Amino acid sequence: MQAKPRPSRRRTYALLASAAALATAAALASALPADAHTGKGHGHHPGRYQDVQLLSFNDLHGNLEPPSGSSGRVTETQADGTTKTIDAGGVEYLATHLRQARKGNPYSVTAAGGDMVGASPLISGLFHDEPTIEALNKLDLDVTTVGNHEFDEGARELARLQNGGCHPTDGCYTDKKFKGADFPYLAANVLDEKTDEPILKPYWVWKKKDVKIGFIGVTLEGTPGIVSADGVKGLAFKDEVETINKYAKVLQRQGVQSIVALVHEGGFPASSNYNYDCDSAGAGSGISGPIVDIAKNVTPAVDALVTGHTHTAYVCTIDDPSGRPRMVTSAASFGRLYTDTTLTYDRRTGDIVRTAVESANHVVTRDVAKAPDMTALIGKWNTLAAPIGNRAIGYISADVNSTGTESPMGDLIADAQLAYGKELDPETDLALMNPGGVRAGLTYAAKGSEGDGVVTYAEGFTVQPFANTVNLQDFTGAQLIQVLKEQVSGGNAAAPKILLPSKGLTYTLDLTKTGADRVVTDSVKLNGTAIDPAATYRVATNSFLAGGGDGFTTLGQGTGDVVGTDDLSALADYLTANSSATAPIAPPATDRITIVQ
């Protein structure tokens, strides 16, 4: 299963980069009536203008505890141009930050951009993300859109997270029945193929006295290509722009003029620093990716877009179809940031005064007091998970990172799947792992009381939480080379998805070329021998790739299928067999892909 961004099949984008500049807030500067930010409303005589606080975040992925390694840090541009790294995240701290932000703001609404659950650490994933829904309820989340990961376990399980009830297979985890989400999940562009109607509410209206703001929620149209086929069976995913525009008209007919779109699709800012000013050289000039095209085409009736999916941080303005700047935001991922946006509501028109929209991303620092209710929630679920999560499954000599075009963690997983494949069938030749399925790396420093270098089952679960199976298939050498070319062509041309190869498979990736030519055909070798286009090779992949996921259509055409155990078990068995306290395993050298730039 895949979570990293997948550009739309219908769009291509060029990176419009601008110089990085310090910016802790982005604002649309324009003249306003003198009372535009002073009409807070008093008693029975409210002013014309009312500031509404919109707090938002996205892509939490069940990270209740502070994420480890780079997943738990953000980078910040300093006044002198240097970069500072800040530890961030954890719902105990997120709750405190949000509660502090709401103080003095009686008109405050909290929204999310999808992927609240799915690909979650053990504390949440082991319990089908019930702990995360409980945490979001305590965070007073008002509304969220669905993301692609909300479909990891299918529409029926998503409905259970919304409505409550015990899991159909695993039952109830505590003596209390799971109540479900207190907030609505929106799925305007996800239709039941039989009824042609949205599977959940398409929109929701927030009301406070005489102020009302409509929210429309959509996920990326390409969701079926990045989740398992079973998760989206019987569902149709419609165009994001057409859907938002459709329901904006519905809301307007109901008298709702202020509208926010929650879009689980995103962009790529020119800087990874969370406070990068992507408007430094003009509106939206420092961001690229699918959200740019979406923002440029969504009806001007929508006043702001809260986005996600790409796990990046940005606060940008992008012109709407009428040429007016409009705020587009994303708060990275894993609860490391939240966005605080001021929407100035005009009581006379019922609309947002677009020129008064201000927004900024804020770090969920860990130097504030922990929220006691979140500490208690984490403690409850950790107690239930501990017997499984604390079990040691291996030992490492150093951090095994998940970053880079070819990551050590991805290589390690591929090696584990190759070893398991050979157990199923000694004729297995190689393994390929999708980068989006590598959710984290392994850190040498102990996270709990297990000791440095010890890999626990919980840590392994964080790396591979999807419960995909390891599958074996036969491919010709020509097909294998085609698979490698699909990494950088077709739907993956704009944003390549480089598969992680098992040891023995080597080739050159020439990034000075374009499309499929970036894979140098003559360089593809297995154990030093050139791939024979006419020969047959036995390949191990996870079930997501074996189904043709992530645009690897050729991987969906294999023969001689054998379905094995789950991928986490394959990794755990490999670590147990190949490491010990006195002989820990070292991170693989990332030398299987030679990159020319």
Buried (B, 14 or more C-beta within 10 A) or exposed (E): BBBBBBBBEEEEBEEBBBEBBBBEBBBBEEEEBEEBBEBBBEEEEBBBBBBBBBBBBBBBBBBBBBBBBBBBBBBBBEEEEEEEEBBBBBBBBBBBBBEEBBEEBEBBBBBBBBBBBBBBBBBBBBBBBBBBBBBBBBBBBBBBBBBBBBBBBBBEBBBBBBEBEBBEEEEEBEEEEBEBBBBBBBBBBBBEEEEEEBBBBBBBBBEBEEBBBBBBBBBBBBBBBBBBEEBBEEBBBBBBBEBBBBBBEBBBEEEBBBBBBBBBBBBBBBBBBBBBBBBBBEBBBBBBBBBBBBBBBBBBBBBBBBBBBBBBBBBBBBBBBEEEBBBBBBBBBBBBBBBBBBBBBBBEEBBBBBBBBBBBBBBBBBEBEBBEBBEEBBEBBBEBBBEEBBEBBBBBEBBBBBEBBBBBBBBBBBBBBBBBBBEBBEEBBBBBBBBBBBBBBBBBEEBEEBEEBBBBBBBBBBBBBBBBBBBBBBBBBBBBBBBBBBBBBBBBBBBBBBBBBBBBBBBBBBEEEEEBEBBBBEBBBBEEEEBEBEBBBBBBBBBBBBBBBBBBBBBEEBEEEBEBBBBBBBBBBBBBEBBEEEEBBEBBEBEBBEBEE
